């Protein structure tokens, strides 16, 4: 099942994408795709409805972020060995967890806005997942039972703020528009091969990143279990799971987003994103 949110910013409606690619309005059944509805009870309910009876939404409408108001947006650093090596950093022995502030969440085709005082804005294509029930001290064997579905993420990062302005990564990860998610959540029952997905990212038509989720150091079940021993995860919580090599920071010479670029990224079966990069108008 493909679930998305459609409409103008902050007034999106929940929708289901049917087998013909039509966007079907779910607002008569659930109010949104948020912590109150992103659970397995909701999925069971939606699987029983007659999708043909739901109103079709105009495909020209904006697609919003596929999750609304999560309590947490977590990220995993250096989770691809070749990405760690391109940065001349040791391969992690345990998952590196950071936070992306939830104000960064935006839609799959929304603009990426370069923030004030930024000269090192970078890109990262990543696999994301959303939690479907309360998760605490869960084993790796049981971890997937807590994952509702998967989606595409661009973990936009400001490298100077991330690495040269203190000891934490968070301040470089949470600027407005730095967390495009979607276009849709694909429920896990339709993505058995989530650990074997091709991924890519292009800037102005030039391929920058190519990878596959089978190259993760810590797989999805390990990550869910590990995080659940650090904090309680709740329905609607989201996580991006690391990026393959090819980020701008490690090019020779380094290449960063300056404004005016087009960034396109995608993952097998999870659709694609297309962003225009702009300078913050308030600068």
Secondary structure, DSSP 8 states (H G I E B T S, - for coil): -EEEEESSTT--EEEEE-TTS-EEE-TTT-S-SBTTT-SHHHHHHHHTS-GGGS-EE-TTS-B--SSBS-S-EEEEES-BHHHHHHTT----SS-EEEE--GGGEE-TTS-EEE-TT-S-EE--EEEEEEE-S-BSS--HHHHGGGEEEEEEEEE-EEHHHHHSSSS-SGGGT-STT-EEE-S-EEEGGG-TTTTS-EEEEEETTEEEEEEEGGGBSS-HHHHHHHHHTTS-B-TT-EEE----S--GGGSSS---B-SS-EEEEEETTS-EEEEEEEE-TT-
